[in-house]
């Protein structure tokens, strides 16, 4: 695997830490900003909203830019947004910085995904994306617990300063290791958009949105569930989040191993496990031991589908590398937006934190139905051997 792919993964780690660390900081942020926990939870949705808008806009705006130049520009704005966020005491200014940071993070994801798959052979795309997306898993294992611990020790603003420093380090890595090359073929926006207007592509986007919503509706309030329902002391919350992260790392490694050869099977197993773990968490949220075990399983199954969700678009729409990746980012962040929003509504209605896990089980069931629909529509097409088209679809030459 080229070193540049790992650099992109580490850059996602820096930015992904910011994306996810709020789950362990919500209580302190709500108190400091004098808002309710559900309202503080909207800062998670604010980030997802920025990614929803940023992915298509920046993918089109930078379509002809040298990729390293685009990546560095995105990281610079991301860093500045976190400096402003760390300095402000106004909820809406902080909300705005979250949207801006996410806006450029979405652009980074789109360009980084296209760059990574262009650096490897066709049959290694899932593995490459598992490395890039693995940065988000490392953020779950290291960044989120560390951010939570920093927030508990020195306040949530210190966690924002830490993310700004990590982003500066990521800029150094991108500058020195990622090739500053333009696409070998000048892309046309109309042609890329046309490649995305197929049933399988939209079913993939639907699967991504529902699956991520199923995970985030629970994870967005998991720290609060641990302290409010499970009655876990604050100092142990980072430990449980780290266990979740270990499960996520195992899931993304295994998912990356099977993503290229068995995408539909990987999706089915992962989403089924996520749905079952969510239902069990709703039933046992008051008991520490099952909650800890289920935290691990949520991470494993939730992230196990990640390599397929991130790489399959390059198989289904090979002529739309950057915009396809942007569409995938949009779909994923629809899920990240819907999940915490639904969870906040359930909590605000007085249904308690376990209700978020029930919602996760319902959304996971819906995602499985979309996967089954996609599988039923897939033709038989050979690739790397004679297999069903839902498992393999013929691809063109390697992208660069």
KEKE-3310 file (N, C-alpha, C; in steps of 0.2 Angstrom, whole numbers, plus 5000, padded with zeros to 4 digits):
npx = (5004:5003:5013:5007:4993:4992:4995:4984:4975:4979:4977:4963:4961:4965:4955:4943:4943:4938:4926:4919:4922:4913:4904:4908:4910:4898:4891:4899:4900:4887:4884:4894:4890:4877:4866:4854:4857:4852:4851:4865:4869:4865:4876:4883:4875:4876:4889:4888:4878:4886:4895:4886:4883:4896:4902:4897:4898:4912:4918:4915:4920:4934:4937:4946:4958:4975:4977:4984:4985:4971:4968:4977:4972:4959:4963:4969:4958:4950:4958:4959:4945:4944:4952:4945:4933:4937:4940:4928:4913:4900:4886:4880:4890:4900:4892:4892:4906:4907:4900:4907:4920:4916:4912:4924:4930:4922:4925:4938:4937:4931:4941:4952:4947:4946:4959:4966:4960:4965:4978:4980:4978:4963:4958:4961:4954:4945:4953:4962:4953:4949:4960:4961:4948:4951:4957:4947:4943:4954:4953:4942:4946:4958:4957:4944:4942:4954:4951:4939:4945:4954:4945:4938:4948:4954:4944:4932:4937:4950:4951:4948:4958:4968:4964:4966:4980:4984:4978:4987:4999:4994:4994:5007:5011:5003:5008:5021:5021:5010:5006:5006:4997:4987:4970:4972:4964:4954:4941:4923:4909:4896:4896:4901:4890:4880:4884:4881:4867:4860:4850:4857:4867:4860:4853:4864:4868:4857:4858:4870:4866:4855:4862:4872:4865:4858:4869:4874:4863:4863:4876:4879:4873:4879:4889:4882:4871:4879:4882:4870:4860:4867:4874:4887:4903:4910:4924:4926:4920:4928:4935:4926:4922:4934:4935:4924:4930:4941:4933:4928:4940:4944:4933:4934:4946:4943:4932:4938:4946:4936:4929:4931:4930:4918:4906:4891:4888:4896:4890:4878:4880:4887:4877:4866:4872:4874:4861:4856:4864:4861:4847:4849:4856:4847:4839:4847:4853:4854:4864:4880:4890:4885:4883:4896:4901:4892:4895:4908:4904:4895:4904:4912:4903:4897:4907:4912:4906:4910:4922:4916:4905:4912:4920:4913:4906:4915:4915:4902:4900:4911:4916:4914:4923:4927:4915:4907:4912:4910:4896:4894:4899:4889:4878:4882:4883:4870:4865:4872:4867:4853:4852:4857:4848:4835:4837:4839:4826:4818:4824:4821:4807:4805:4808:4819:4837:4839:4830:4836:4844:4834:4829:4840:4840:4828:4831:4842:4836:4829:4839:4844:4834:4835:4848:4844:4835:4844:4853:4844:4842:4854:4863:4870:4887:4903:4919:4936:4935:4921:4907:4892:4884:4881:4890:4902:4906:4910:4924:4932:4948:4961:4960:4968)
npy = (4994:5011:5024:5037:5034:5030:5042:5049:5043:5045:5059:5059:5054:5065:5075:5067:5065:5077:5076:5066:5067:5074:5067:5062:5074:5082:5084:5093:5103:5107:5112:5123:5131:5134:5127:5114:5096:5089:5100:5103:5092:5094:5100:5090:5086:5098:5098:5087:5093:5103:5094:5088:5099:5103:5092:5090:5103:5107:5096:5098:5111:5109:5100:5101:5104:5102:5088:5088:5101:5105:5097:5102:5115:5113:5107:5118:5128:5120:5119:5133:5135:5127:5134:5146:5141:5136:5148:5155:5159:5159:5150:5149:5154:5144:5134:5138:5137:5123:5119:5125:5119:5106:5107:5109:5097:5088:5090:5086:5073:5068:5071:5064:5051:5048:5050:5040:5028:5029:5027:5013:4996:4989:4979:4981:4992:4992:4989:5000:5010:5005:5008:5022:5026:5020:5029:5036:5026:5025:5037:5035:5025:5031:5045:5050:5045:5051:5065:5066:5064:5074:5085:5083:5085:5098:5105:5107:5116:5114:5102:5105:5114:5104:5096:5106:5107:5094:5094:5103:5095:5085:5092:5094:5081:5078:5088:5083:5070:5066:5065:5079:5079:5082:5075:5062:5062:5075:5079:5080:5088:5086:5073:5065:5067:5061:5047:5044:5042:5030:5015:5006:5014:5024:5015:5011:5023:5025:5014:5017:5029:5025:5015:5022:5031:5022:5018:5030:5036:5030:5031:5044:5049:5041:5043:5050:5041:5031:5038:5042:5032:5019:5022:5025:5031:5047:5046:5034:5034:5037:5025:5015:5020:5019:5005:5003:5008:4999:4988:4994:4996:4982:4978:4986:4982:4968:4970:4977:4967:4959:4967:4969:4957:4951:4961:4963:4952:4956:4968:4963:4955:4964:4974:4967:4962:4975:4979:4969:4971:4984:4982:4974:4982:4992:4984:4981:4992:4997:4989:4986:4977:4970:4981:4986:4975:4976:4989:4986:4977:4985:4995:4986:4979:4991:4998:4988:4988:4999:5000:4994:5003:5014:5011:5004:5013:5016:5005:5004:5016:5020:5030:5041:5047:5057:5064:5054:5049:5061:5060:5049:5053:5063:5055:5047:5057:5062:5051:5053:5066:5063:5053:5058:5068:5062:5054:5064:5070:5059:5058:5071:5069:5062:5049:5042:5037:5024:5023:5028:5017:5008:5015:5014:5000:4999:5007:5000:4988:4994:4997:4984:4980:4988:4984:4970:4973:4979:4968:4960:4966:4966:4961:4946:4946:4943:4944:4944:4930:4919:4926:4931:4946:4955:4953:4956:4968:4972:4982:4997:5002:5006:5020:5036)
npz = (5000:4995:5004:5004:5005:5018:5024:5021:5028:5041:5041:5040:5053:5061:5058:5059:5073:5078:5072:5079:5093:5101:5107:5119:5126:5127:5139:5147:5138:5136:5149:5150:5140:5143:5138:5134:5135:5123:5114:5114:5108:5095:5089:5084:5073:5066:5061:5053:5044:5038:5031:5022:5013:5009:5002:4989:4983:4985:4979:4965:4963:4965:4955:4945:4951:4956:4967:4979:4982:4984:4995:5005:5006:5011:5024:5030:5032:5040:5051:5055:5058:5070:5079:5080:5086:5098:5105:5106:5115:5112:5108:5095:5087:5088:5083:5070:5067:5067:5056:5046:5047:5045:5032:5024:5028:5022:5008:5009:5012:5000:4990:4995:4995:4981:4977:4984:4979:4967:4968:4969:4963:4955:4962:4975:4980:4991:5002:5002:5005:5017:5024:5023:5029:5040:5048:5054:5062:5071:5076:5084:5093:5099:5098:5102:5115:5121:5118:5126:5139:5139:5139:5150:5160:5157:5151:5137:5127:5126:5120:5107:5104:5103:5092:5082:5082:5078:5065:5059:5059:5051:5039:5036:5033:5021:5013:5011:5006:4998:4981:4970:4959:4945:4939:4927:4916:4910:4920:4917:4923:4920:4914:4925:4934:4926:4927:4940:4940:4942:4947:4956:4961:4969:4978:4985:4991:4999:5007:5014:5021:5029:5037:5043:5051:5059:5067:5072:5079:5091:5095:5096:5108:5117:5127:5136:5139:5146:5158:5163:5162:5163:5174:5175:5181:5177:5174:5169:5157:5145:5144:5141:5128:5122:5121:5113:5101:5099:5095:5083:5076:5074:5066:5055:5049:5046:5038:5027:5022:5016:5008:4994:4988:4993:4994:4996:5005:5015:5019:5023:5034:5043:5045:5050:5062:5068:5070:5078:5090:5094:5097:5108:5117:5120:5128:5139:5144:5157:5164:5167:5162:5151:5143:5140:5133:5122:5117:5111:5101:5094:5089:5081:5071:5066:5060:5052:5040:5034:5024:5013:5010:5007:4996:4986:4978:4968:4960:4956:4949:4940:4932:4938:4949:4959:4961:4964:4976:4983:4983:4991:5003:5006:5007:5019:5028:5029:5036:5048:5052:5053:5062:5076:5077:5077:5089:5098:5098:5103:5116:5121:5121:5132:5133:5136:5137:5132:5122:5110:5106:5102:5091:5083:5080:5073:5061:5057:5052:5042:5033:5030:5022:5011:5006:5003:4992:4983:4981:4974:4962:4956:4942:4934:4933:4927:4936:4941:4941:4941:4947:4956:4951:4961:4970:4963:4951:4934:4931:4925:4919:4930:4940:4941)
capx = (5000:5008:5013:5002:4987:4992:4995:4977:4971:4981:4974:4956:4961:4965:4948:4938:4943:4934:4919:4916:4924:4908:4899:4911:4910:4892:4889:4903:4899:4880:4885:4898:4887:4871:4861:4852:4861:4850:4853:4872:4869:4864:4882:4885:4871:4879:4895:4885:4875:4892:4897:4881:4884:4903:4905:4896:4901:4919:4920:4914:4924:4941:4938:4952:4963:4979:4974:4987:4983:4965:4969:4980:4967:4954:4965:4970:4952:4948:4962:4956:4938:4944:4955:4939:4928:4940:4940:4921:4909:4893:4884:4879:4897:4902:4888:4895:4913:4906:4897:4913:4925:4913:4911:4930:4931:4919:4929:4944:4935:4930:4947:4956:4945:4948:4966:4968:4959:4969:4985:4981:4975:4956:4955:4963:4951:4942:4958:4964:4948:4949:4966:4959:4943:4954:4959:4942:4943:4959:4950:4937:4950:4963:4955:4938:4944:4959:4947:4935:4949:4956:4939:4936:4953:4955:4938:4931:4941:4957:4951:4948:4965:4972:4962:4970:4987:4984:4977:4993:5003:4992:4996:5014:5011:5000:5013:5028:5020:5004:5008:5003:4995:4980:4968:4975:4959:4950:4934:4917:4904:4890:4897:4901:4884:4876:4886:4878:4860:4858:4847:4862:4871:4856:4852:4870:4868:4852:4861:4874:4862:4852:4866:4876:4860:4857:4875:4875:4857:4865:4883:4878:4872:4882:4892:4876:4868:4883:4882:4863:4856:4871:4876:4895:4907:4913:4931:4926:4917:4933:4938:4921:4923:4940:4932:4920:4935:4944:4929:4928:4946:4943:4928:4936:4951:4940:4928:4942:4948:4931:4925:4932:4927:4911:4903:4885:4889:4899:4885:4872:4883:4888:4871:4863:4875:4873:4854:4855:4868:4857:4841:4851:4858:4841:4836:4851:4856:4856:4869:4887:4894:4882:4884:4903:4902:4889:4899:4913:4900:4892:4910:4914:4898:4895:4913:4914:4903:4913:4925:4911:4901:4916:4923:4908:4904:4920:4913:4896:4901:4919:4917:4913:4927:4927:4908:4904:4915:4906:4889:4894:4900:4883:4873:4884:4881:4863:4864:4875:4862:4846:4853:4857:4841:4830:4839:4837:4818:4816:4826:4817:4800:4805:4808:4825:4842:4839:4826:4840:4846:4828:4829:4845:4838:4823:4835:4846:4831:4827:4845:4844:4829:4838:4853:4841:4833:4850:4855:4839:4842:4860:4864:4876:4893:4910:4925:4940:4932:4913:4903:4886:4885:4880:4897:4907:4904:4916:4927:4937:4955:4963:4960:4974)
capy = (5000:5017:5028:5042:5031:5030:5049:5052:5040:5049:5066:5058:5053:5072:5078:5063:5066:5082:5074:5061:5068:5078:5062:5062:5081:5085:5086:5099:5109:5110:5116:5129:5136:5135:5124:5107:5091:5088:5106:5103:5086:5097:5102:5084:5087:5104:5095:5083:5097:5105:5089:5087:5104:5104:5087:5091:5109:5107:5091:5101:5117:5108:5095:5101:5106:5097:5085:5090:5108:5105:5094:5107:5121:5111:5107:5125:5131:5116:5121:5139:5134:5125:5139:5150:5137:5135:5154:5158:5157:5159:5144:5150:5155:5137:5130:5140:5134:5116:5119:5127:5114:5100:5109:5107:5090:5084:5091:5082:5066:5067:5071:5059:5044:5048:5050:5034:5022:5030:5025:5006:4992:4989:4974:4983:4998:4991:4989:5006:5014:5003:5012:5029:5026:5017:5035:5037:5021:5027:5043:5032:5022:5035:5052:5051:5044:5056:5071:5066:5064:5081:5089:5082:5088:5105:5108:5105:5120:5111:5096:5109:5116:5098:5095:5111:5105:5088:5096:5106:5090:5082:5097:5093:5074:5079:5092:5080:5063:5065:5067:5085:5078:5083:5069:5061:5064:5081:5077:5084:5088:5083:5066:5062:5067:5056:5041:5043:5042:5023:5012:5003:5019:5027:5011:5011:5029:5024:5009:5021:5034:5021:5011:5027:5033:5017:5018:5037:5038:5027:5033:5051:5050:5035:5045:5052:5035:5028:5041:5043:5026:5014:5025:5024:5037:5050:5045:5028:5034:5036:5018:5012:5023:5015:4998:5004:5010:4993:4984:4997:4994:4975:4978:4989:4978:4963:4973:4979:4961:4955:4972:4969:4950:4950:4967:4962:4948:4960:4973:4960:4953:4970:4978:4962:4963:4982:4979:4965:4974:4990:4980:4971:4988:4995:4980:4980:4998:4998:4984:4988:4972:4969:4988:4986:4970:4978:4994:4983:4975:4991:4997:4981:4979:4997:5000:4983:4989:5005:4999:4993:5009:5019:5009:5001:5018:5016:5000:5005:5022:5021:5036:5047:5045:5062:5066:5048:5049:5066:5058:5044:5058:5066:5050:5045:5062:5062:5047:5057:5071:5060:5049:5062:5072:5057:5053:5070:5070:5054:5060:5076:5067:5059:5041:5040:5036:5017:5023:5029:5011:5005:5018:5011:4994:5000:5010:4995:4984:4997:4996:4978:4979:4991:4979:4965:4976:4980:4962:4957:4970:4965:4956:4941:4949:4940:4948:4941:4924:4919:4927:4935:4953:4959:4952:4959:4971:4973:4988:4999:5003:5009:5028:5040)
capz = (5000:4995:5010:5003:5007:5025:5026:5020:5034:5047:5040:5042:5060:5064:5057:5062:5080:5079:5070:5084:5100:5105:5111:5126:5128:5127:5146:5149:5133:5138:5155:5149:5135:5146:5134:5136:5131:5116:5110:5112:5103:5088:5086:5080:5067:5063:5058:5047:5039:5034:5026:5017:5008:5007:4998:4981:4981:4984:4974:4959:4963:4964:4951:4940:4955:4959:4973:4985:4983:4987:5002:5010:5007:5016:5031:5033:5034:5045:5057:5058:5062:5077:5083:5082:5090:5105:5108:5107:5121:5109:5105:5088:5083:5088:5078:5063:5065:5066:5049:5041:5048:5041:5025:5021:5029:5017:5002:5010:5011:4993:4986:4998:4992:4974:4977:4987:4975:4961:4969:4970:4958:4956:4967:4982:4982:4997:5007:5002:5008:5024:5027:5024:5034:5047:5052:5058:5068:5076:5080:5089:5098:5103:5098:5106:5123:5123:5118:5132:5145:5139:5140:5158:5164:5155:5147:5130:5123:5126:5115:5101:5102:5102:5085:5078:5082:5074:5058:5057:5058:5044:5033:5034:5030:5015:5009:5009:5004:4993:4975:4968:4952:4942:4936:4920:4911:4913:4921:4915:4928:4917:4913:4931:4936:4923:4929:4946:4940:4941:4953:4961:4965:4973:4983:4989:4995:5004:5012:5018:5025:5035:5041:5048:5055:5064:5072:5076:5084:5098:5097:5097:5115:5121:5133:5141:5141:5151:5164:5165:5162:5166:5180:5175:5183:5171:5173:5165:5150:5140:5144:5137:5122:5119:5119:5106:5096:5098:5091:5077:5072:5072:5061:5048:5046:5043:5033:5022:5019:5012:5004:4987:4986:4995:4996:4998:5011:5021:5021:5026:5041:5047:5047:5054:5069:5071:5072:5084:5095:5096:5101:5115:5121:5122:5133:5144:5145:5164:5166:5165:5158:5144:5139:5138:5127:5116:5115:5107:5095:5090:5085:5076:5066:5063:5056:5047:5033:5031:5018:5007:5009:5004:4990:4981:4973:4962:4956:4952:4945:4939:4928:4942:4955:4964:4963:4967:4983:4986:4984:4996:5009:5007:5010:5025:5033:5030:5041:5054:5053:5055:5068:5082:5077:5080:5096:5102:5098:5108:5123:5123:5122:5139:5132:5139:5132:5128:5116:5104:5103:5098:5085:5079:5078:5067:5056:5054:5049:5035:5029:5028:5017:5005:5004:4999:4986:4979:4979:4970:4956:4953:4937:4935:4929:4930:4938:4945:4942:4939:4953:4955:4950:4968:4973:4959:4945:4930:4932:4920:4921:4936:4940:4943)
cpx = (5004:5007:5008:4995:4986:4992:4988:4973:4973:4978:4966:4956:4961:4958:4943:4938:4938:4927:4915:4917:4918:4904:4902:4911:4904:4890:4892:4901:4892:4880:4888:4894:4879:4865:4859:4857:4859:4852:4861:4873:4868:4871:4885:4881:4874:4885:4893:4882:4881:4894:4893:4882:4891:4905:4903:4899:4908:4922:4920:4919:4931:4942:4944:4958:4968:4977:4977:4985:4976:4965:4972:4976:4962:4957:4967:4964:4949:4952:4960:4950:4939:4947:4949:4934:4931:4940:4933:4917:4901:4892:4883:4885:4900:4899:4891:4901:4912:4904:4903:4918:4922:4913:4918:4932:4928:4923:4936:4943:4934:4936:4951:4954:4947:4955:4969:4966:4962:4976:4986:4977:4967:4954:4958:4960:4948:4947:4961:4959:4947:4955:4964:4953:4945:4956:4954:4941:4948:4957:4945:4941:4954:4960:4950:4940:4949:4955:4943:4939:4952:4951:4937:4941:4954:4950:4938:4935:4948:4957:4951:4955:4969:4970:4966:4977:4988:4983:4983:4998:5001:4994:5003:5015:5009:5005:5019:5027:5014:5006:5003:5001:4988:4977:4970:4970:4955:4943:4929:4912:4898:4890:4898:4894:4879:4878:4883:4870:4858:4855:4852:4865:4866:4854:4858:4870:4863:4854:4865:4871:4859:4856:4870:4871:4858:4863:4875:4869:4859:4871:4883:4877:4874:4885:4887:4873:4872:4883:4875:4860:4860:4874:4884:4898:4910:4920:4931:4923:4922:4935:4933:4921:4929:4938:4928:4925:4939:4940:4928:4934:4946:4938:4930:4941:4948:4935:4932:4945:4943:4927:4925:4929:4920:4907:4896:4884:4891:4894:4880:4874:4884:4882:4866:4865:4874:4866:4853:4858:4864:4851:4843:4853:4852:4838:4840:4855:4858:4861:4875:4890:4891:4883:4891:4904:4898:4892:4904:4909:4897:4898:4912:4909:4897:4901:4915:4911:4906:4917:4921:4907:4905:4919:4919:4906:4909:4919:4907:4896:4908:4920:4916:4916:4926:4920:4905:4906:4911:4899:4889:4895:4893:4878:4875:4882:4874:4861:4866:4870:4856:4847:4853:4850:4836:4831:4837:4830:4816:4818:4822:4810:4800:4806:4814:4831:4842:4834:4830:4843:4840:4828:4834:4844:4833:4827:4839:4842:4830:4833:4846:4840:4832:4844:4850:4838:4839:4852:4850:4839:4849:4860:4870:4882:4899:4915:4929:4938:4924:4909:4897:4887:4885:4886:4902:4904:4910:4918:4931:4944:4956:4963:4966:4972)
cpy = (5006:5021:5034:5040:5032:5037:5051:5049:5043:5056:5065:5057:5060:5075:5074:5063:5071:5080:5070:5063:5071:5073:5061:5069:5085:5088:5093:5105:5112:5114:5123:5134:5137:5133:5117:5102:5090:5094:5105:5097:5089:5099:5096:5085:5093:5102:5091:5087:5100:5101:5088:5092:5104:5098:5088:5097:5109:5102:5094:5107:5115:5102:5095:5104:5101:5094:5087:5097:5109:5102:5099:5113:5119:5110:5113:5128:5127:5118:5128:5139:5132:5130:5144:5147:5137:5142:5157:5155:5157:5153:5144:5151:5148:5133:5132:5137:5127:5115:5120:5121:5108:5101:5107:5100:5086:5084:5086:5075:5064:5066:5065:5052:5043:5047:5043:5028:5023:5028:5017:5002:4991:4984:4975:4990:4998:4992:4996:5011:5012:5007:5019:5030:5024:5023:5037:5032:5023:5032:5040:5029:5027:5043:5054:5050:5050:5063:5071:5067:5072:5086:5089:5085:5095:5109:5107:5109:5117:5105:5100:5111:5110:5096:5099:5109:5098:5089:5099:5100:5086:5086:5095:5086:5075:5082:5088:5073:5062:5068:5073:5084:5079:5076:5069:5063:5070:5079:5082:5083:5084:5075:5062:5062:5061:5049:5039:5041:5035:5020:5010:5008:5022:5022:5010:5017:5028:5019:5013:5026:5030:5018:5016:5030:5028:5017:5025:5039:5035:5031:5040:5053:5044:5037:5047:5046:5031:5031:5041:5037:5020:5016:5024:5031:5040:5048:5038:5028:5034:5029:5014:5014:5020:5008:4998:5004:5003:4989:4987:4996:4987:4975:4981:4985:4972:4965:4975:4973:4958:4960:4971:4962:4949:4956:4966:4958:4952:4965:4969:4958:4959:4973:4973:4963:4969:4982:4975:4968:4980:4988:4977:4977:4991:4991:4979:4986:5000:4994:4985:4983:4971:4975:4988:4981:4973:4985:4992:4981:4980:4994:4992:4980:4985:4999:4994:4984:4995:5005:4998:4999:5014:5017:5007:5006:5018:5010:5001:5011:5024:5027:5042:5047:5051:5064:5060:5048:5055:5064:5053:5048:5061:5061:5048:5051:5064:5057:5050:5062:5068:5057:5053:5066:5068:5055:5058:5071:5065:5055:5066:5075:5063:5051:5038:5038:5029:5018:5025:5022:5007:5008:5015:5004:4994:5003:5004:4990:4987:4996:4990:4977:4982:4987:4973:4967:4977:4973:4959:4960:4969:4960:4951:4944:4946:4946:4945:4933:4925:4920:4931:4942:4957:4958:4956:4962:4973:4980:4990:4999:5007:5017:5030:5047)
cpz = (5000:5002:5010:5006:5015:5028:5026:5026:5040:5047:5042:5050:5063:5064:5060:5070:5082:5078:5076:5091:5104:5109:5118:5129:5129:5134:5148:5144:5135:5144:5154:5144:5137:5141:5136:5132:5124:5112:5109:5107:5096:5085:5082:5073:5063:5058:5052:5042:5035:5029:5020:5011:5005:5002:4991:4979:4980:4979:4967:4958:4962:4960:4947:4944:4956:4966:4979:4987:4987:4994:5007:5011:5012:5023:5034:5035:5040:5052:5060:5061:5069:5082:5085:5087:5097:5108:5109:5113:5119:5106:5097:5084:5083:5083:5071:5062:5064:5059:5044:5041:5044:5034:5021:5022:5024:5010:5003:5009:5003:4989:4988:4995:4985:4973:4979:4982:4968:4961:4969:4964:4960:4961:4974:4984:4989:5003:5007:5006:5016:5028:5028:5029:5040:5051:5056:5064:5073:5080:5086:5095:5102:5103:5102:5113:5125:5123:5124:5138:5145:5141:5148:5162:5163:5152:5140:5125:5121:5120:5108:5099:5100:5094:5080:5077:5077:5067:5055:5055:5052:5038:5031:5031:5023:5010:5006:5006:4999:4987:4973:4961:4951:4940:4929:4915:4914:4914:4919:4920:4926:4916:4920:4934:4933:4925:4936:4946:4938:4948:4958:4965:4970:4979:4988:4994:5000:5009:5017:5023:5031:5039:5046:5053:5061:5069:5076:5080:5091:5100:5099:5104:5119:5127:5138:5143:5147:5158:5167:5166:5166:5173:5181:5177:5177:5169:5169:5158:5145:5139:5139:5130:5118:5117:5113:5100:5094:5093:5084:5073:5070:5066:5055:5045:5043:5037:5026:5018:5015:5008:4997:4984:4987:4998:4999:5005:5017:5024:5025:5033:5045:5049:5051:5062:5072:5074:5078:5091:5098:5100:5108:5119:5124:5128:5140:5146:5153:5167:5163:5160:5151:5140:5136:5132:5121:5113:5110:5100:5091:5085:5079:5070:5062:5058:5051:5040:5030:5025:5012:5005:5006:4998:4985:4976:4967:4958:4952:4948:4944:4935:4932:4949:4960:4966:4966:4974:4986:4988:4990:5003:5011:5010:5017:5030:5033:5036:5048:5056:5056:5062:5075:5083:5080:5087:5100:5103:5103:5115:5125:5124:5129:5138:5134:5134:5129:5122:5109:5101:5100:5091:5080:5076:5072:5061:5052:5050:5042:5031:5026:5022:5010:5002:5000:4993:4981:4976:4973:4963:4952:4948:4938:4930:4932:4931:4942:4946:4941:4945:4951:4955:4957:4972:4969:4952:4941:4931:4926:4922:4927:4935:4943:4945)
residu = (UNK:UNK:UNK:UNK:UNK:UNK:UNK:UNK:UNK:UNK:UNK:UNK:UNK:UNK:UNK:UNK:UNK:UNK:UNK:UNK:UNK:UNK:UNK:UNK:UNK:UNK:UNK:UNK:UNK:UNK:UNK:UNK:UNK:UNK:UNK:UNK:UNK:UNK:UNK:UNK:UNK:UNK:UNK:UNK:UNK:UNK:UNK:UNK:UNK:UNK:UNK:UNK:UNK:UNK:UNK:UNK:UNK:UNK:UNK:UNK:UNK:UNK:UNK:UNK:UNK:UNK:UNK:UNK:UNK:UNK:UNK:UNK:UNK:UNK:UNK:UNK:UNK:UNK:UNK:UNK:UNK:UNK:UNK:UNK:UNK:UNK:UNK:UNK:UNK:UNK:UNK:UNK:UNK:UNK:UNK:UNK:UNK:UNK:UNK:UNK:UNK:UNK:UNK:UNK:UNK:UNK:UNK:UNK:UNK:UNK:UNK:UNK:UNK:UNK:UNK:UNK:UNK:UNK:UNK:UNK:UNK:UNK:UNK:UNK:UNK:UNK:UNK:UNK:UNK:UNK:UNK:UNK:UNK:UNK:UNK:UNK:UNK:UNK:UNK:UNK:UNK:UNK:UNK:UNK:UNK:UNK:UNK:UNK:UNK:UNK:UNK:UNK:UNK:UNK:UNK:UNK:UNK:UNK:UNK:UNK:UNK:UNK:UNK:UNK:UNK:UNK:UNK:UNK:UNK:UNK:UNK:UNK:UNK:UNK:UNK:UNK:UNK:UNK:UNK:UNK:UNK:UNK:UNK:UNK:UNK:UNK:UNK:UNK:UNK:UNK:UNK:UNK:UNK:UNK:UNK:UNK:UNK:UNK:UNK:UNK:UNK:UNK:UNK:UNK:UNK:UNK:UNK:UNK:UNK:UNK:UNK:UNK:UNK:UNK:UNK:UNK:UNK:UNK:UNK:UNK:UNK:UNK:UNK:UNK:UNK:UNK:UNK:UNK:UNK:UNK:UNK:UNK:UNK:UNK:UNK:UNK:UNK:UNK:UNK:UNK:UNK:UNK:UNK:UNK:UNK:UNK:UNK:UNK:UNK:UNK:UNK:UNK:UNK:UNK:UNK:UNK:UNK:UNK:UNK:UNK:UNK:UNK:UNK:UNK:UNK:UNK:UNK:UNK:UNK:UNK:UNK:UNK:UNK:UNK:UNK:UNK:UNK:UNK:UNK:UNK:UNK:UNK:UNK:UNK:UNK:UNK:UNK:UNK:UNK:UNK:UNK:UNK:UNK:UNK:UNK:UNK:UNK:UNK:UNK:UNK:UNK:UNK:UNK:UNK:UNK:UNK:UNK:UNK:UNK:UNK:UNK:UNK:UNK:UNK:UNK:UNK:UNK:UNK:UNK:UNK:UNK:UNK:UNK:UNK:UNK:UNK:UNK:UNK:UNK:UNK:UNK:UNK:UNK:UNK:UNK:UNK:UNK:UNK:UNK:UNK:UNK:UNK:UNK:UNK:UNK:UNK:UNK:UNK:UNK:UNK:UNK:UNK:UNK:UNK:UNK:UNK:UNK:UNK:UNK:UNK:UNK:UNK:UNK:UNK:UNK:UNK:UNK:UNK:UNK:UNK:UNK:UNK:UNK:UNK:UNK:UNK:UNK:UNK:UNK:UNK:UNK:UNK:UNK:UNK:UNK:UNK:UNK:UNK:UNK:UNK:UNK:UNK:UNK:UNK:UNK:UNK:UNK:UNK:UNK:UNK)
# end
